Amino acid sequence: MRMRATARGWTAVWLVVLALVQAAAFLAVWRVAVHTGLGQWVDTVALTGNQIGQDRIDGPVDRLLNAMSVVSLLAATAMIGFIALIRGRIALAVTATLLIAGANVSTQLLKYGLARPDYGIDPERAGVGNSLPSGHTAVAASVAVALMLVLPRKVRAAGAFIGATYAAAAGVATLSAGWHRPSDAVAAYLVVGIWAALAGLVLLITQREQAEVAPGDAHRVAGAVLGGAGVLALIVCGLALAWLVGLRDTWPTELSRRPLFVAYAGSAAGIAGTMAVVMALVLGVVHRLVPRVKG
């Protein structure tokens, strides 16, 4: 029992650290992308680059984004709660619902509460104001993470990969459609990651004393693959943006096709990589948050 209490304590510490690190990352993204001229320039160049090949992906992008609505979010939340309930996990059903609600409500509050200074870099969208974080991306990511939490352990890893792919596609789709800047999607994933860590703390507190944490339930290989792919994508993003910064004195609309494509592709890699890392972090600890229960 003492060993179990110690393990729960370290898990709680990890979740607190995870929440704080993602909160710090969110603040860094917001500060650099919104409140610096260079950050706004990079976002604008990536958003301008979405015009490359846009006519080929307009259909799938529109279908994916238009499928996200309040009704679909409520339906997905109800389905996730139902899965947890039929498994006899009442606390899990409530916590997963709170994760989705908290992530999406806070996303909307942040979007309308944060200010975006106008540095004259993107005059076409200056009137729109702040768009960080992305609401559509938060919907997809919160549903994906919550679904992974409630799935049985045998299909949890598959759910993590499918969910991460779906949420990453939604984030890239908002960029492809011209609805959001890349930093908006990245910030949305971090908001969801923070709420996932907080949800993990709730699950840990409400966990039954007779819960059995089996080491074999940890999806270490799947988590390593998902996290490794995410880190690799983030490295590609970093290299692309580092190359792009050398052209920062050029107006976004005056750039040639090559830098526009590099900005768009690099930002897409950053979006997908962030979601993969967030999902991998949750997958790495979920077996301790939703363990087997004796009897």
N, C-alpha and C positions, 0 to 999 in steps of 0.2 A: 504493500500500500504506500510505503514511504517513497519507493522508487517511482511509483505512478504519480504521486504528488509532485515529485521533482521534475518529471517529464512534462507534466502539465504547466508547471511554472516556467520552464524554459520555452515551451510553446507559446505561452502568453507573452514572454519577453520578445520572442521572434515576431509575433504579430504586431506588437507595439512598435518595434523597430521598423517593420515593413510599412506600417501606416505613416510613420514619421518620414521615412525616406521618400515615399511616394508623394507626400505633401510637399516636401522640399523640392522634389523634381517638378511638381506642378508649378510652384512659385517661380522656379528657374525658367521653365518654359514660358510662363506668362510674362515674366520680366523681360526676357530676351526677345521673344517673338512679338510682343505687343508694345513694349516701352523702349525699344531701341530702333534706330533707323535701319540698321543692318538686318535685324530680325524681320521687320516689316518688308524689307526689300526681298529677302529670300522667300518669304511666304508668297509675296506677289508674283515673283518669277515662277514659282512652282504652280501657282494658280493660273498663270498665263500659259504655262506649258501644257495644261490639260487640253488645249485645243488640238494637239497633235493626235490624230487618229480618233478624235471624239465622235465622228459620225459613225464609226464602226461599233462603238460600245454604248451609244446613247440608249438603245432599247433595253439591254440588260440592266444598265445603271438605273434607269427610270423605274423599271419593274421592282428592283431591289429596294430602292428608297421609298417608292410610293406604297410598298407593302407595310411600311412602318407607320402606324397610326396609334392613337389612343386606344382604339378598340382592339387592335392586334396586340398592343402591350398588355392590356388587361387580360386578354385571352391567354397569352403566353404566361403571365403571372399566375393565373388560375390553374393552368396545366402544371406548372412547376410545383405549386402548392399541393395539387392533387397527387402528384407522384410521391411527394414526401409523406403525405397522409396515408396513402395505401401501403407505405412501408412502415407505418406506425411511428413516424417521426414528427410529432406535433411541433416541437421546438424548432426543428429544421424548416418546416413549412412556414412558420411565422418569421423566422430569421431570413429565409430566402426572399420572402415577400418584402420585408423591411429593407433588404439590400437593394432590390430593384427600385422601390419607392424612394429610398434615401438618395441613391445615386442620381436618379432622374430629376427629383425635385431640387437637389443641390446644384445640379448642372444648370437648370433654368434660372435659379437664383444668382448663380455666378455670372451667367451670360448677361443678365440684365443689370447686375450690380457692379460689374467691373467696367472701368472706363478704358477707351482706346484713343490715345492721342493721334491727331492727324499730322503726319510729317510730310504730306503732299506726295507720297510714294504711290498710293493707289487711289487716285481721285474718283475713279468710277464707283468705288464701293465706300467712299468716305461717309456718305450719308447713312449707310447701314449701321455704322457704329461697331461695337464689340460683338464678335461672334464666337468667342472662346468661353467655354468648351462647346463642342458640337452635340446638339441634342439627339440627332439620329444615331450618331456613333455611340452615345451613352446608352441608348435604348438597346442596341444590338449587343454591346459588351456586357451590360448588366444581366440581360437575359441569358447570354452564353455562360457567364460565370455562375449564376444562380442555378442553371440547369445542371452544370457539372457537379455542383455541390449535392444535389438531391438524387443524382443517378446512383444505382447500385455500383459497388466497387468493380464488378466484372466489366462494366461498360464505361467506367468513369474516364479512363484514358482516351478511349475513342471519342467520348463526348467532349473532352478537352480540346482535341485536335479539330473536331468538326466545329465546335463553338468558336475557337480562336480564328479559324478560317473564315467563318461567317462574319464575325465582328470585324476582322481585318478588311474583308471585302466591303463591308458597309462603310468603314472609315475611308478607304480609298475611293469608294463610289461618291462620297460627298465632295472629294477633291475633283474627281473626274467630271462631275455634274456642275462644278463651279459654285456649289453651295457653301463650301467651307474651305478655309486655309488648312494646310497640313498641321499646324500647331493646334488647331481646334480639335482635331481628332485625337492627337497625342494627349492633350489635356483631358479629354473625356475618358480615355482609358485609365489615366492616373486617378481620376475621381472615382471610377468604378473600383480600381485596385484598393483605394483607401477604404471604401465601404466594405469591400470583401474582407479586409483585415479586421475591421470593426465587427463585422458579422461573425468572423472566426472567434473573436473574444467572447461574443454572446454565446456561441455554441459551446465554447470551452467552459463557461460559467454554468450553463444549464446542463452540462453533461452528467449522465448518471454515474454513480460511484462504481457500479458493476460493469461499466463499459469496458470492452476488451479491445485494446489497441494491438493489432497483429502486425509485426514488421513486414510480413509478406504482402500486406495491403498497400504498402507505399509504392507508387508508380515511379520508381527512380529512373528507369531507362526512358520512359515516355517523357518524364519531366526534363531530363537532360537533353533529349532530342529537341523538344519544343523550345526549351530555353536556349539551347545552342543555336538553333535556327534563328531565334529572335535576336540574339547577340550578333550573329553574322550579318543579319539584315541591318542592324543598327550601325555596324562598322561600314557597310556599303553606303548607308545614308551619310555617315560622317565624312567619308572620302569624297562623295559626290558634292556635298555642301562645301567642303574645304576647297575643292577645285573651283567651285562657283564663286566663292568669295573674292577671288582675284578679278572678277568682272563687276564688282559692286558699284563702280562709277558709271556703268552703262544703264540707261533707262530700261526697265523690264520689257517694254514693247519694242525696243530697238535691238534686242538680243536675237541672234540667229537661232536656227532650229536646234542645233546641237546643245547649247547651254540650256535652252528651254526644256529639252527632253531630259537632260541630266538632272535638272532641278525637279521635274515632275517624277521621274523614275526614282531618284534618290529619296524624295519625300514619301513616295509610296512605300519604299522599303522601310523607311523610318516608322511609318504608321503601322505596317504589318509587324515589324520587329517589336515595337512597344507592346502591342497586344499579345504577341507570343510570350514575351517575358512576363507580363502580368499574369497570364493564364498559367504559365509554368510555375510561378511562385505559389499560386493558390493550389495547384495540383500537388506540389511538393509537401504540403502540410494538411491537406484535406483528410487523409486517413486518420489523423489525430483529432480532427474536429468532428468527423462523422464516423466513429469507430463501430466495430461490431458490438452488439449488446447481448450478454448472456441471458438465456431463458426466454 
